[in-house]
Amino acid sequence: MTIENQVKKRLSDALDLAHLEIKDFTGRHLGHKQHEGGFHLEAVIVSNDFENKSLLERHRMVYTAMGELMSHDIHALSMKTLTPEEWDK
């Protein structure tokens, strides 16, 4: 299973997703001296579950869903966490 599919599955299991985009930017970092492996991902995550949650709470929800992927497989995860109303704007 690809890393994108693993992330999608974990997020869809944990959150009521209205929209999800995942981009893999790992290739941009392969030549960097400090690159230690792992995927560099960017995600746009839209869910009603983010309603009335702070940015920190939203990110914690995502990190909880990712579990051990954040310790082993994902080196960096940049994310935008939005409610459907925020996404529509």
N, C-alpha and C positions, 0 to 999 in steps of 0.2 A: 504494500500500500504506500503510495507517495506521501510525502510530508503534508502536502496540501490536503489530501483526503483524510489524513489522520487529524489534522487541525479542524477541518470541516465537521468530521464525525464528533469529535470531542465538544466542539462549540454547539452543535445542534442537539447533542444529548443534554447539555447543561443549560442552554438558553433557548428561549422562543425567538428564533431568528426571523427577521423580516427581510434582511439582505446581508450578504457576506461576499466580500472580495478578498482574495489572498494573492499576493504577488511575491515571487521568490527572487531576491536580489543577491543571492549567495555568490553568483559568478563575479559580481563587482568587487568582492572582498578576497578572492583566492590569492591574489598577488601581494596582499598586505602582509608586512612582516609580522604583525601581531595576530594575524588570523590563526585561530586555534581549531578550526573546524566547526561544524554545526551550521545550520541554516540561518540565513538572514532574511526574515520575512516582514512584509508589510500587510496589514489587514484593515479593512473597513468593516466594522461589525455593527449592525443595526438591530436593535431588539427592544421590545416593550419592557423587558426586564431591567433596563437601564433607567427607566422612569424614576424620578426623584432620588437618583443616586449621584453622589459626587464623582468626579473623574477618578479619584483614587479608588472608590468603591467599585466602579465599573472595571477598572484595570485588575483589581483583585479578583473579581468574578472570572475574568478571562484567564488570569494566571492559575486560578484554582482549577478551571476546566482543562488547562493544558497539562497540569500535573507534572510528571517526571520528564515530559518532553522538554520542558524549560531547563532541566538539569543536564540533559544529555544530547538531545537532537537539535534543539533550537538555541543558537548563540545569541540572536537578537530578534526581538519582535516589536516592531513599531506598529501602533494601532490607533485608529480613530474609533471611538465607541459612541454611538449616537442612538437616540430614540428615533422611531419613524418620523415624528414631527420635525425633529432636528434635521434628519436626512432630507425631507421634502423641501426644506428651506435652502 
